[in-house]
Amino acid sequence: MKHVWILIGLFALLATLGWIERRQHRRRLDRIRIRIHVNGTRGKSSVTRLIAAGLRAAGMVTCAKTTGTLARLILPDGQERPIARGCRPNVLEQIGVVRAAANAGAEALVVECMALTPSLQWLCEWQLIRATHAVITGAREDHLDVMGPTQRDVAWALAGTIPPRGAVFTADQRHGDIFRYAAHDRGSRLVMLSPAEVAEISDADLAGFAYTEHAENVALALSVCADLGVDRATALLGMRQAAPDPGALADWHWQEGERQIWLVNGFAANDPQSSQEIWNLTLARFPQAERRIALFNCRADRPERSWRLGQACAAWQPADHYLLVGGGVHHFARAAGEAGLDMRRVVLARGRSAEEIFADLRALADGATLVVGLGNIGGLGLELVKLFQSRGARGGNGRSSAASIPQAHRLESDLWNC
């Protein structure tokens, strides 16, 4: 009987502590006047950074948190610090992000949604962020094993982060009916950008970025900033000056005698549609390339993604070689073969290090060679980008950034490290 009462006491203590933490979290949220939750299958990190940069340029004290390529807390002065994790990513780290932003006196917090499963996406919004503004960058065919099985199922999952009595911004016309229904159900205002509004982002606007940014991302970010009273010129200037996400589309150049290689970092494009868009864009930008190599980083824990990319690439403009690296190459190769890809052009490099893959690229290179990295930025993708950064020169759109982080000691205790 004594043990039973001890257990009851422990449960009561835990419940009390949980109630106290929840109450404190709500108070911190209330101290941050503007809370922006960015969701979508692609472009979340970029849009998060763009919005935060636009608000900072207007003099608004703003914190931001990205999850994509590398988890980063972006401070009010634009400098960054990594979010250390002792284990796998956990949505509860958003509590620490809110704490850090509140302690920094932030007027605005821009947070990239880090959840995939529909129930956790709902939890992140309704319990952890409670946004005043939501952004949905779009629903494409990615993470179908979690949010699928169809693209419309993905859109329904993303709609879970639309806040009650807030505002939601998207340029995804294909699933407008879903977002319109969810916004109406929650009493929120839907701002759906038309293709004409996206087209207003001119080539001159995009040329001001030191990396390749997408017009749709810029249009969404400018729309949110405008809704918060920031004029277009100020917001755009701030966005151009901000550091890009490590997964942003950029290129690096390496040369040895007659051989030269351009590596384009398109690894962050995970779904077939985005990957094909980057492939086509890059081929158009590098007409001087004599040899074209599509490098796919295949993750062993994303077999469905590898399969769909393998199926899709058979219909793309052809490459001279398809270099498959990582742990899930057999899924890609089998799907590509069944789709009709010439398997004589496929090179399997499973289990090889970044240094070994670099040597493979040197062996495959002939004259001016273009290498487009696709599939996954994690693991080998990021290692290859770093390798080219250290050995090559920045290309026309390459950019590197390193920031010293002030206030690091004070903020260290504000972040949850699981």
VOPAGU-2260 file (C-alpha; in pm, 1 decimal, decimal comma):
REM VOPAGU-2260
SITE   aa  ch    i         X         Y         Z
SITE  MET   A    0       0,0       0,0       0,0
SITE  LYS   A    1     289,7     230,6      80,7
SITE  HIS   A    2     431,8     185,0    -272,1
SITE  VAL   A    3      95,6     274,7    -422,9
SITE  TRP   A    4      86,5     604,1    -235,1
SITE  ILE   A    5     443,8     677,3    -344,6
SITE  LEU   A    6     345,0     622,9    -707,9
SITE  ILE   A    7      37,3     841,4    -666,9
SITE  GLY   A    8     253,9    1111,3    -515,2
SITE  LEU   A    9     502,7    1092,4    -804,3
SITE  PHE   A   10     226,5    1116,2   -1062,5
SITE  ALA   A   11      78,1    1413,8    -879,5
SITE  LEU   A   12     419,0    1582,7    -868,4
SITE  LEU   A   13     475,9    1526,9   -1240,7
SITE  ALA   A   14     129,3    1657,2   -1323,3
SITE  THR   A   15     193,2    1969,1   -1113,9
SITE  LEU   A   16     530,1    2031,7   -1277,1
SITE  GLY   A   17     373,6    1985,1   -1621,6
SITE  TRP   A   18      97,9    2233,2   -1537,2
SITE  ILE   A   19     353,6    2486,4   -1414,3
SITE  GLU   A   20     567,7    2447,4   -1728,0
SITE  ARG   A   21     265,9    2482,6   -1953,7
SITE  ARG   A   22     154,5    2797,2   -1772,4
SITE  GLN   A   23     502,5    2948,5   -1796,2
SITE  HIS   A   24     519,7    2859,9   -2166,3
SITE  ARG   A   25     187,5    3034,2   -2233,8
SITE  ARG   A   26     310,7    3344,8   -2051,3
SITE  ARG   A   27     625,6    3351,4   -2265,8
SITE  LEU   A   28     416,2    3318,4   -2581,0
SITE  ASP   A   29     200,1    3610,3   -2468,5
SITE  ARG   A   30     514,9    3824,0   -2438,1
SITE  ILE   A   31     592,5    3768,6   -2808,5
SITE  ARG   A   32     340,6    3979,6   -2999,1
SITE  ILE   A   33     394,5    3820,9   -3343,8
SITE  ARG   A   34     439,3    3446,0   -3383,3
SITE  ILE   A   35     483,4    3307,3   -3735,3
SITE  HIS   A   36     469,4    2932,6   -3800,2
SITE  VAL   A   37     612,9    2822,5   -4137,5
SITE  ASN   A   38     512,4    2483,3   -4276,8
SITE  GLY   A   39     527,1    2302,2   -4611,6
SITE  THR   A   40     709,8    2024,1   -4792,1
SITE  ARG   A   41     979,6    2248,5   -4938,6
SITE  GLY   A   42    1120,5    2595,2   -4879,8
SITE  LYS   A   43    1034,3    2622,7   -4508,6
SITE  SER   A   44    1386,1    2714,7   -4397,5
SITE  SER   A   45    1432,5    2972,8   -4671,7
SITE  VAL   A   46    1096,0    3139,6   -4609,5
SITE  THR   A   47    1159,8    3144,1   -4234,0
SITE  ARG   A   48    1491,4    3321,4   -4288,5
SITE  LEU   A   49    1345,0    3564,1   -4542,3
SITE  ILE   A   50    1056,9    3671,9   -4319,3
SITE  ALA   A   51    1283,5    3716,3   -4017,6
SITE  ALA   A   52    1529,8    3921,6   -4223,7
SITE  GLY   A   53    1253,2    4145,1   -4356,8
SITE  LEU   A   54    1119,8    4213,9   -4008,1
SITE  ARG   A   55    1468,7    4281,5   -3871,5
SITE  ALA   A   56    1531,6    4531,4   -4150,6
SITE  ALA   A   57    1226,3    4725,6   -4032,0
SITE  GLY   A   58    1373,6    4750,1   -3681,7
SITE  MET   A   59    1158,8    4479,8   -3527,3
SITE  VAL   A   60    1329,9    4268,5   -3259,0
SITE  THR   A   61    1302,1    3924,7   -3420,1
SITE  CYS   A   62    1417,9    3573,4   -3340,9
SITE  ALA   A   63    1386,9    3281,2   -3579,1
SITE  LYS   A   64    1442,8    2909,2   -3570,3
SITE  THR   A   65    1509,9    2681,2   -3866,5
SITE  THR   A   66    1507,9    2305,0   -3860,0
SITE  GLY   A   67    1583,4    2194,3   -4217,8
SITE  THR   A   68    1948,5    2142,4   -4310,6
SITE  LEU   A   69    2086,8    2238,7   -3971,3
SITE  ALA   A   70    1887,2    2341,3   -3664,7
SITE  ARG   A   71    1965,8    2707,3   -3600,4
SITE  LEU   A   72    1847,6    2981,5   -3365,2
SITE  ILE   A   73    1877,4    3318,9   -3542,6
SITE  LEU   A   74    1922,7    3604,2   -3298,7
SITE  PRO   A   75    1781,7    3958,7   -3322,8
SITE  ASP   A   76    2111,2    4085,1   -3471,1
SITE  GLY   A   77    2099,9    3820,5   -3744,4
SITE  GLN   A   78    2375,4    3606,0   -3599,5
SITE  GLU   A   79    2317,3    3235,1   -3553,0
SITE  ARG   A   80    2385,1    2962,9   -3304,9
SITE  PRO   A   81    2340,3    2589,5   -3345,6
SITE  ILE   A   82    2078,0    2404,5   -3146,3
SITE  ALA   A   83    2258,0    2114,1   -2984,9
SITE  ARG   A   84    2077,1    1782,2   -2972,2
SITE  GLY   A   85    2178,7    1489,1   -2760,7
SITE  CYS   A   86    1936,0    1258,8   -2942,7
SITE  ARG   A   87    1689,4    1262,3   -3229,6
SITE  PRO   A   88    1495,6    1584,2   -3299,5
SITE  ASN   A   89    1203,7    1637,5   -3063,4
SITE  VAL   A   90     922,2    1890,1   -3106,8
SITE  LEU   A   91     957,8    1986,2   -2741,2
SITE  GLU   A   92    1270,4    2181,8   -2833,5
SITE  GLN   A   93    1029,2    2450,2   -2955,1
SITE  ILE   A   94     961,8    2523,8   -2587,0
SITE  GLY   A   95    1325,8    2620,4   -2543,2
SITE  VAL   A   96    1314,2    2832,2   -2858,0
SITE  VAL   A   97    1014,9    3026,7   -2724,8
SITE  ARG   A   98    1195,3    3071,0   -2393,2
SITE  ALA   A   99    1505,7    3205,5   -2567,8
SITE  ALA   A  100    1301,8    3444,8   -2782,1
SITE  ALA   A  101    1105,5    3576,0   -2484,2
SITE  ASN   A  102    1423,5    3628,9   -2282,3
SITE  ALA   A  103    1575,5    3817,0   -2578,6
SITE  GLY   A  104    1279,4    4055,9   -2574,5
SITE  ALA   A  105    1161,9    3948,8   -2918,5
SITE  GLU   A  106     861,9    4125,4   -3067,9
SITE  ALA   A  107     840,9    3857,8   -3336,6
SITE  LEU   A  108     931,0    3489,7   -3355,5
SITE  VAL   A  109     945,7    3304,0   -3687,4
SITE  VAL   A  110     955,5    2925,8   -3645,5
SITE  GLU   A  111     989,6    2649,2   -3901,1
SITE  CYS   A  112     756,0    2358,8   -3827,0
SITE  MET   A  113     963,4    2053,6   -3742,1
SITE  ALA   A  114     688,3    1790,6   -3721,5
SITE  LEU   A  115     590,6    1543,2   -3993,0
SITE  THR   A  116     308,2    1330,6   -3856,6
SITE  PRO   A  117     -28,2    1510,3   -3876,0
SITE  SER   A  118     -96,2    1478,5   -3503,2
SITE  LEU   A  119     240,1    1632,6   -3413,2
SITE  GLN   A  120     191,0    1914,7   -3663,3
SITE  TRP   A  121    -135,0    1995,9   -3488,1
SITE  LEU   A  122      36,0    1973,0   -3147,0
SITE  CYS   A  123     319,6    2206,1   -3253,1
SITE  GLU   A  124      71,4    2475,3   -3352,4
SITE  TRP   A  125    -207,6    2447,5   -3097,7
SITE  GLN   A  126      10,3    2383,4   -2792,4
SITE  LEU   A  127     365,7    2503,3   -2863,8
SITE  ILE   A  128     355,0    2800,2   -3105,0
SITE  ARG   A  129      -5,0    2931,8   -3110,7
SITE  ALA   A  130      76,6    3141,4   -3415,3
SITE  THR   A  131     -67,1    3475,7   -3512,8
SITE  HIS   A  132      42,4    3407,9   -3872,2
SITE  ALA   A  133      94,3    3080,0   -4055,7
SITE  VAL   A  134     270,6    3014,4   -4384,8
SITE  ILE   A  135     227,1    2702,1   -4599,3
SITE  THR   A  136     491,9    2697,7   -4870,9
SITE  GLY   A  137     318,8    2417,2   -5061,4
SITE  ALA   A  138     225,2    2051,3   -5055,7
SITE  ARG   A  139     429,1    1827,2   -5283,1
SITE  GLU   A  140     487,8    1454,1   -5301,0
SITE  ASP   A  141     725,9    1409,6   -5009,9
SITE  HIS   A  142     701,7    1215,2   -4683,5
SITE  LEU   A  143     405,7    1025,7   -4827,0
SITE  ASP   A  144     482,8     740,0   -4587,6
SITE  VAL   A  145     396,1     972,9   -4297,9
SITE  MET   A  146     156,4    1230,0   -4440,7
SITE  GLY   A  147      27,3    1041,9   -4747,5
SITE  PRO   A  148     -58,9     832,5   -4928,3
SITE  THR   A  149    -161,7    1112,1   -5168,6
SITE  GLN   A  150     -54,2    1469,8   -5223,4
SITE  ARG   A  151    -391,3    1594,0   -5100,8
SITE  ASP   A  152    -338,3    1401,5   -4776,1
SITE  VAL   A  153     -14,4    1597,8   -4738,9
SITE  ALA   A  154    -208,3    1922,4   -4783,1
SITE  TRP   A  155    -458,9    1819,1   -4514,7
SITE  ALA   A  156    -171,0    1740,3   -4277,9
SITE  LEU   A  157      -8,1    2079,0   -4339,3
SITE  ALA   A  158    -340,8    2250,9   -4276,2
SITE  GLY   A  159    -310,9    2133,5   -3915,5
SITE  THR   A  160     -81,6    2429,9   -3845,8
SITE  ILE   A  161    -338,1    2691,0   -3954,4
SITE  PRO   A  162    -409,3    2882,1   -3630,9
SITE  PRO   A  163    -751,2    2981,9   -3500,1
SITE  ARG   A  164    -840,5    3348,8   -3557,1
SITE  GLY   A  165    -509,3    3419,9   -3726,3
SITE  ALA   A  166    -383,7    3464,3   -4082,3
SITE  VAL   A  167    -245,1    3203,7   -4320,0
SITE  PHE   A  168     -38,5    3273,4   -4633,0
SITE  THR   A  169      20,5    3034,6   -4922,2
SITE  ALA   A  170      83,6    3035,8   -5296,5
SITE  ASP   A  171     -30,4    2674,9   -5340,2
SITE  GLN   A  172    -327,0    2708,5   -5573,8
SITE  ARG   A  173    -362,6    2332,8   -5627,8
SITE  HIS   A  174    -484,7    2273,1   -5273,7
SITE  GLY   A  175    -658,2    2603,2   -5219,4
SITE  ASP   A  176    -988,1    2433,3   -5138,6
SITE  ILE   A  177    -829,1    2247,4   -4846,4
SITE  PHE   A  178    -658,5    2553,3   -4701,3
SITE  ARG   A  179    -970,5    2763,1   -4757,5
SITE  TYR   A  180   -1184,5    2510,5   -4570,4
SITE  ALA   A  181    -941,0    2485,2   -4277,4
SITE  ALA   A  182    -903,9    2863,6   -4252,1
SITE  HIS   A  183   -1280,4    2916,1   -4256,7
SITE  ASP   A  184   -1328,6    2643,1   -3996,1
SITE  ARG   A  185   -1086,9    2819,6   -3759,0
SITE  GLY   A  186   -1199,0    3174,2   -3829,5
SITE  SER   A  187    -867,9    3263,4   -3989,2
SITE  ARG   A  188    -792,7    3495,3   -4278,1
SITE  LEU   A  189    -653,2    3321,7   -4587,2
SITE  VAL   A  190    -411,3    3511,7   -4811,6
SITE  MET   A  191    -357,3    3303,4   -5125,1
SITE  LEU   A  192    -100,7    3448,1   -5363,1
SITE  SER   A  193    -191,1    3418,0   -5730,8
SITE  PRO   A  194      58,9    3321,3   -6004,1
SITE  ALA   A  195      47,4    3683,9   -6118,6
SITE  GLU   A  196     154,2    3803,5   -5772,0
SITE  VAL   A  197     443,1    3556,3   -5769,3
SITE  ALA   A  198     540,2    3674,1   -6118,8
SITE  GLU   A  199     576,4    4027,0   -5981,7
SITE  ILE   A  200     904,4    3909,9   -5826,4
SITE  SER   A  201    1131,4    4015,6   -6111,7
SITE  ASP   A  202    1466,5    3881,6   -6225,3
SITE  ALA   A  203    1615,6    4204,2   -6093,2
SITE  ASP   A  204    1467,6    4134,1   -5750,5
SITE  LEU   A  205    1619,4    3784,7   -5746,2
SITE  ALA   A  206    1953,9    3900,8   -5887,2
SITE  GLY   A  207    2015,5    4086,6   -5562,5
SITE  PHE   A  208    2052,5    3759,7   -5371,7
SITE  ALA   A  209    2398,9    3605,6   -5336,5
SITE  TYR   A  210    2247,8    3260,6   -5393,7
SITE  THR   A  211    1962,6    3125,4   -5603,6
SITE  GLU   A  212    1633,7    3209,0   -5435,3
SITE  HIS   A  213    1290,7    3111,5   -5564,7
SITE  ALA   A  214    1036,9    3377,8   -5660,5
SITE  GLU   A  215     757,9    3201,0   -5473,3
SITE  ASN   A  216     957,1    3204,5   -5147,5
SITE  VAL   A  217    1031,0    3575,0   -5181,5
SITE  ALA   A  218     669,6    3655,0   -5270,1
SITE  LEU   A  219     539,2    3471,5   -4963,8
SITE  ALA   A  220     788,9    3640,0   -4732,0
SITE  LEU   A  221     714,9    3985,0   -4872,5
SITE  SER   A  222     341,3    3925,3   -4833,5
SITE  VAL   A  223     380,7    3840,1   -4464,5
SITE  CYS   A  224     608,5    4139,3   -4404,6
SITE  ALA   A  225     362,9    4370,3   -4582,0
SITE  ASP   A  226      81,1    4240,4   -4362,8
SITE  LEU   A  227     290,1    4341,0   -4062,3
SITE  GLY   A  228     351,5    4691,7   -4193,5
SITE  VAL   A  229     695,2    4649,7   -4351,1
SITE  ASP   A  230     732,3    4817,4   -4689,4
SITE  ARG   A  231     856,2    4612,8   -4985,3
SITE  ALA   A  232    1187,5    4794,6   -5038,3
SITE  THR   A  233    1292,1    4765,4   -4672,9
SITE  ALA   A  234    1193,7    4399,7   -4647,8
SITE  LEU   A  235    1365,1    4305,7   -4974,2
SITE  LEU   A  236    1686,8    4482,0   -4873,0
SITE  GLY   A  237    1693,8    4291,1   -4545,7
SITE  MET   A  238    1628,3    3960,4   -4720,3
SITE  ARG   A  239    1916,0    4012,6   -4962,8
SITE  GLN   A  240    2156,7    4079,5   -4677,7
SITE  ALA   A  241    2059,1    3774,5   -4472,1
SITE  ALA   A  242    2266,2    3457,5   -4462,0
SITE  PRO   A  243    2107,8    3171,5   -4658,9
SITE  ASP   A  244    2023,4    2831,0   -4523,5
SITE  PRO   A  245    2307,0    2577,9   -4573,0
SITE  GLY   A  246    2069,8    2392,8   -4804,7
SITE  ALA   A  247    2009,9    2695,1   -5029,4
SITE  LEU   A  248    2070,5    2649,1   -5401,1
SITE  ALA   A  249    2432,1    2756,5   -5461,8
SITE  ASP   A  250    2733,8    2637,9   -5660,3
SITE  TRP   A  251    3108,2    2593,1   -5619,1
SITE  HIS   A  252    3382,2    2555,6   -5878,9
SITE  TRP   A  253    3688,5    2327,6   -5871,0
SITE  GLN   A  254    3959,6    2302,8   -6136,1
SITE  GLU   A  255    4261,4    2080,4   -6193,9
SITE  GLY   A  256    4437,5    2128,4   -6526,3
SITE  GLU   A  257    4185,6    2075,4   -6806,9
SITE  ARG   A  258    3926,6    1929,7   -6570,7
SITE  GLN   A  259    3684,8    2155,3   -6393,8
SITE  ILE   A  260    3376,5    2071,8   -6192,2
SITE  TRP   A  261    3083,1    2284,2   -6085,5
SITE  LEU   A  262    2888,8    2138,2   -5793,6
SITE  VAL   A  263    2538,0    2274,9   -5754,8
SITE  ASN   A  264    2383,4    2222,0   -5412,3
SITE  GLY   A  265    2030,1    2110,8   -5489,5
SITE  PHE   A  266    2035,4    1843,7   -5218,2
SITE  ALA   A  267    1757,0    2008,7   -5019,7
SITE  ALA   A  268    1506,9    1932,1   -5298,1
SITE  ASN   A  269    1351,9    1604,7   -5183,9
SITE  ASP   A  270    1046,5    1553,6   -5402,9
SITE  PRO   A  271    1051,9    1466,1   -5776,2
SITE  GLN   A  272     889,7    1790,5   -5893,7
SITE  SER   A  273    1130,4    2018,8   -5705,1
SITE  SER   A  274    1429,1    1806,9   -5807,6
SITE  GLN   A  275    1334,2    1822,3   -6175,5
SITE  GLU   A  276    1285,7    2198,9   -6154,4
SITE  ILE   A  277    1635,7    2240,4   -6010,1
SITE  TRP   A  278    1783,7    2002,2   -6268,9
SITE  ASN   A  279    1628,6    2196,6   -6557,9
SITE  LEU   A  280    1720,5    2533,6   -6406,1
SITE  THR   A  281    2081,6    2427,1   -6358,1
SITE  LEU   A  282    2122,4    2286,5   -6708,0
SITE  ALA   A  283    1998,7    2618,6   -6845,2
SITE  ARG   A  284    2242,6    2812,7   -6626,0
SITE  PHE   A  285    2546,3    2605,6   -6727,8
SITE  PRO   A  286    2524,8    2563,1   -7106,1
SITE  GLN   A  287    2905,3    2541,8   -7120,3
SITE  ALA   A  288    2907,3    2205,8   -6940,2
SITE  GLU   A  289    3044,4    1927,4   -7159,7
SITE  ARG   A  290    2945,5    1650,3   -6918,0
SITE  ARG   A  291    2647,9    1642,0   -6682,5
SITE  ILE   A  292    2631,1    1428,1   -6369,1
SITE  ALA   A  293    2320,6    1388,6   -6151,4
SITE  LEU   A  294    2436,1    1295,2   -5801,1
SITE  PHE   A  295    2160,4    1148,8   -5583,3
SITE  ASN   A  296    2216,7    1113,2   -5209,3
SITE  CYS   A  297    1987,4     824,2   -5108,1
SITE  ARG   A  298    1895,1     779,8   -4743,2
SITE  ALA   A  299    1840,7     427,8   -4616,2
SITE  ASP   A  300    1552,4     547,6   -4397,0
SITE  ARG   A  301    1375,1     714,6   -4691,0
SITE  PRO   A  302    1327,1     423,4   -4935,8
SITE  GLU   A  303    1003,9     562,8   -5077,8
SITE  ARG   A  304    1172,3     894,3   -5160,2
SITE  SER   A  305    1456,8     714,6   -5339,8
SITE  TRP   A  306    1206,8     502,2   -5532,7
SITE  ARG   A  307    1003,1     799,7   -5651,8
SITE  LEU   A  308    1311,9     997,6   -5753,6
SITE  GLY   A  309    1439,3     696,0   -5946,4
SITE  GLN   A  310    1109,2     661,1   -6129,4
SITE  ALA   A  311    1092,2    1030,6   -6212,0
SITE  CYS   A  312    1448,1    1097,6   -6330,7
SITE  ALA   A  313    1409,9     855,3   -6622,8
SITE  ALA   A  314    1186,8    1116,1   -6791,9
SITE  TRP   A  315    1414,4    1415,3   -6726,0
SITE  GLN   A  316    1663,1    1569,9   -6963,3
SITE  PRO   A  317    1932,9    1300,4   -6965,4
SITE  ALA   A  318    2257,2    1310,1   -6771,8
SITE  ASP   A  319    2581,9    1154,1   -6885,8
SITE  HIS   A  320    2612,3     976,9   -6551,4
SITE  TYR   A  321    2385,9     912,6   -6252,5
SITE  LEU   A  322    2600,6     876,7   -5940,9
SITE  LEU   A  323    2406,6     714,8   -5654,8
SITE  VAL   A  324    2551,6     754,9   -5304,9
SITE  GLY   A  325    2426,6     682,8   -4953,7
SITE  GLY   A  326    2246,6     384,8   -4807,7
SITE  GLY   A  327    1933,6     347,4   -5020,6
SITE  VAL   A  328    2083,2     332,1   -5368,9
SITE  HIS   A  329    1925,7      -2,8   -5463,3
SITE  HIS   A  330    1573,7     143,2   -5430,3
SITE  PHE   A  331    1662,6     424,7   -5665,9
SITE  ALA   A  332    1843,9     200,1   -5914,3
SITE  ARG   A  333    1563,2     -54,3   -5935,2
SITE  ALA   A  334    1294,7     211,9   -5985,0
SITE  ALA   A  335    1503,2     393,3   -6246,7
SITE  GLY   A  336    1566,3      69,7   -6436,1
SITE  GLU   A  337    1198,0     -19,6   -6438,3
SITE  ALA   A  338    1117,2     331,9   -6564,5
SITE  GLY   A  339    1349,8     286,8   -6861,0
SITE  LEU   A  340    1665,9     472,1   -6757,2
SITE  ASP   A  341    1982,2     357,4   -6939,0
SITE  MET   A  342    2147,4     167,8   -6654,3
SITE  ARG   A  343    2486,0     182,0   -6826,7
SITE  ARG   A  344    2497,5     542,6   -6711,5
SITE  VAL   A  345    2430,1     458,5   -6346,8
SITE  VAL   A  346    2722,4     442,1   -6103,3
SITE  LEU   A  347    2656,1     288,5   -5761,2
SITE  ALA   A  348    2872,4     432,0   -5483,2
SITE  ARG   A  349    2705,2     292,6   -5173,9
SITE  GLY   A  350    2897,7     319,2   -4848,1
SITE  ARG   A  351    3161,1     557,2   -4984,0
SITE  SER   A  352    3286,5     861,2   -4795,3
SITE  ALA   A  353    3271,5    1218,1   -4921,1
SITE  GLU   A  354    3644,0    1202,9   -5007,2
SITE  GLU   A  355    3592,1     884,2   -5208,1
SITE  ILE   A  356    3291,6    1030,7   -5387,4
SITE  PHE   A  357    3497,6    1339,4   -5472,7
SITE  ALA   A  358    3756,3    1105,2   -5626,5
SITE  ASP   A  359    3476,0     933,5   -5823,2
SITE  LEU   A  360    3365,8    1271,9   -5958,3
SITE  ARG   A  361    3719,9    1355,4   -6063,3
SITE  ALA   A  362    3738,2    1025,4   -6250,5
SITE  LEU   A  363    3404,3    1086,1   -6423,4
SITE  ALA   A  364    3482,3    1449,7   -6507,7
SITE  ASP   A  365    3582,1    1530,1   -6863,6
SITE  GLY   A  366    3651,4    1892,2   -6946,2
SITE  ALA   A  367    3383,1    2122,5   -6806,8
SITE  THR   A  368    3165,0    1901,0   -6586,9
SITE  LEU   A  369    2843,7    1993,9   -6409,5
SITE  VAL   A  370    2743,5    1798,1   -6097,7
SITE  VAL   A  371    2396,9    1858,4   -5953,8
SITE  GLY   A  372    2343,5    1720,1   -5602,8
SITE  LEU   A  373    1987,0    1607,5   -5533,2
SITE  GLY   A  374    1788,3    1383,4   -5300,6
SITE  ASN   A  375    1892,0    1468,2   -4944,7
SITE  ILE   A  376    2105,4    1737,3   -4782,4
SITE  GLY   A  377    2162,7    1531,3   -4465,8
SITE  GLY   A  378    2472,2    1320,9   -4413,7
SITE  LEU   A  379    2676,3    1286,7   -4731,9
SITE  GLY   A  380    2498,4    1574,5   -4902,2
SITE  LEU   A  381    2618,0    1829,8   -4649,7
SITE  GLU   A  382    2960,9    1665,5   -4628,8
SITE  LEU   A  383    3007,1    1699,4   -5005,6
SITE  VAL   A  384    2899,6    2062,8   -4998,0
SITE  LYS   A  385    3149,3    2136,0   -4721,0
SITE  LEU   A  386    3421,1    1950,1   -4912,1
SITE  PHE   A  387    3366,9    2163,2   -5221,0
SITE  GLN   A  388    3352,9    2476,4   -5007,9
SITE  SER   A  389    3695,9    2393,3   -4867,0
SITE  ARG   A  390    3857,0    2288,5   -5197,2
SITE  GLY   A  391    3684,3    2497,2   -5459,2
SITE  ALA   A  392    3602,1    2855,7   -5531,9
SITE  ARG   A  393    3255,6    2997,8   -5491,0
SITE  GLY   A  394    3063,6    2999,1   -5814,8
SITE  GLY   A  395    2831,3    3263,3   -5949,7
SITE  ASN   A  396    2572,4    3191,0   -5683,3
SITE  GLY   A  397    2785,1    3040,9   -5409,4
SITE  ARG   A  398    2800,8    3199,7   -5069,0
SITE  SER   A  399    2951,3    3096,3   -4740,8
SITE  SER   A  400    2876,6    3241,1   -4406,0
SITE  ALA   A  401    3010,7    3203,7   -4056,5
SITE  ALA   A  402    2887,7    3393,2   -3757,5
SITE  SER   A  403    3024,8    3443,4   -3410,6
SITE  ILE   A  404    2741,3    3414,7   -3164,8
SITE  PRO   A  405    2706,5    3675,9   -2893,2
SITE  GLN   A  406    2495,5    3605,2   -2586,8
SITE  ALA   A  407    2577,2    3236,2   -2627,7
SITE  HIS   A  408    2628,9    3174,3   -2259,0
SITE  ARG   A  409    2303,7    3344,0   -2161,7
SITE  LEU   A  410    2102,0    3161,4   -2424,7
SITE  GLU   A  411    2259,7    2822,0   -2357,7
SITE  SER   A  412    2028,1    2755,2   -2064,9
SITE  ASP   A  413    1725,1    2871,8   -2263,8
SITE  LEU   A  414    1737,7    2587,3   -2513,3
SITE  TRP   A  415    1614,5    2236,5   -2449,3
SITE  ASN   A  416    1875,7    1977,4   -2545,9
SITE  CYS   A  417    1720,6    1629,4   -2531,6
